[in-house]
Amino acid sequence: METVNNLLFGVYPYIALSVLALGSILRFDREQYTWRSGSSQLLRRKQLVAGSVLFHLGILVIFVGHLVGLLTPIAVFEYFGVPHMAKQLLAMIAGGIAGVFALIGALLLLHRRLFDARIRKTSSFADIAILALLTIQLCLGLATIPLSAQHLDGSEMVKFMSWAQGIFSFQSGAAANVRDVSLIFKAHLMLGMTILLVFPFTRLVHMLSAPIWYLNRRGWQLVRTRRDMTQPKRR
């Protein structure tokens, strides 16, 4: 079991992060036309807007919370006198509310993709699969809240912080930090890394796009004409 734990939480994270980085670069370099999130807003627009707003609002809060909560050095929290219990309660309350919002939005979007024949025909396998994976991941995340409530001293959170920071600082024994945590936590971590692994091959790549080049681009207008543009102009 020690070997399996090391492979899943000591080796697999580097595989997922490597594919995430290299896959995203290669896709942007070779398939820029596919670097987008295909729109289907003309079909069932109200459900799309409601689901998209709830989903993106919840996901943004969850993403920032995980990023700050996991990668901020423990010494920083200790320096500012922030107790582990306070972090644990904040993660449970804020993360729980954001998770419910995101889950409702994801279910609306998934229902729209699966049960509208026209939208389903215009959706790729990756479109539906990544949305299903995100929905399952949200369910797993919410399922960890009752378990976290049993460790209000923040001891479990410290394990995940030590694991994440150990991975990013290339510590060889990082996997040992999550060896004894609940299977639900482990499933949540595994699915999260799997989402990172498939990220470059899905519509999620639009998260990496910041269209700042539009700020300095000159405006233009596409005009249709019946004139034969191959003929020289008459003076």
CORSULKA-V527779 format. One record per residue. BURIAL is b if it has 9 or more other C-alpha atoms within 8 Angstrom, else e. Layout:
# CORSULKA-V527779
burial=BURIAL
burial=BURIAL
This chain:
# CORSULKA-V527779
burial=e
burial=e
burial=e
burial=e
burial=b
burial=b
burial=b
burial=b
burial=b
burial=b
burial=b
burial=b
burial=b
burial=b
burial=b
burial=b
burial=b
burial=b
burial=b
burial=b
burial=e
burial=e
burial=b
burial=b
burial=e
burial=b
burial=b
burial=b
burial=e
burial=e
burial=b
burial=e
burial=e
burial=e
burial=b
burial=e
burial=e
burial=e
burial=e
burial=e
burial=e
burial=e
burial=e
burial=e
burial=e
burial=e
burial=b
burial=b
burial=e
burial=b
burial=b
burial=b
burial=b
burial=b
burial=b
burial=b
burial=b
burial=b
burial=b
burial=e
burial=b
burial=b
burial=e
burial=e
burial=b
burial=b
burial=b
burial=e
burial=b
burial=b
burial=b
burial=b
burial=e
burial=e
burial=e
burial=e
burial=b
burial=b
burial=e
burial=e
burial=e
burial=b
burial=e
burial=b
burial=b
burial=e
burial=b
burial=b
burial=b
burial=b
burial=b
burial=b
burial=e
burial=e
burial=b
burial=b
burial=b
burial=b
burial=b
burial=b
burial=b
burial=b
burial=b
burial=b
burial=b
burial=b
burial=b
burial=b
burial=b
burial=b
burial=b
burial=b
burial=b
burial=b
burial=e
burial=b
burial=e
burial=e
burial=b
burial=b
burial=e
burial=e
burial=b
burial=e
burial=e
burial=b
burial=b
burial=b
burial=e
burial=b
burial=b
burial=b
burial=b
burial=b
burial=b
burial=e
burial=b
burial=b
burial=b
burial=b
burial=b
burial=b
burial=b
burial=b
burial=b
burial=e
burial=e
burial=b
burial=e
burial=e
burial=b
burial=b
burial=e
burial=b
burial=b
burial=b
burial=b
burial=b
burial=b
burial=b
burial=b
burial=b
burial=b
burial=b
burial=b
burial=b
burial=b
burial=e
burial=e
burial=e
burial=e
burial=e
burial=e
burial=b
burial=b
burial=b
burial=b
burial=b
burial=e
burial=e
burial=e
burial=e
burial=e
burial=b
burial=b
burial=b
burial=b
burial=b
burial=e
burial=b
burial=b
burial=b
burial=b
burial=b
burial=b
burial=b
burial=b
burial=b
burial=b
burial=b
burial=e
burial=b
burial=b
burial=e
burial=b
burial=b
burial=e
burial=e
burial=e
burial=e
burial=e
burial=e
burial=e
burial=e
burial=e
burial=e
burial=e
burial=e
burial=e
burial=e
burial=e
burial=e
burial=e
burial=e
burial=e
burial=e
burial=e
burial=e
burial=e
burial=e
burial=e
burial=e
burial=e
burial=e
burial=e
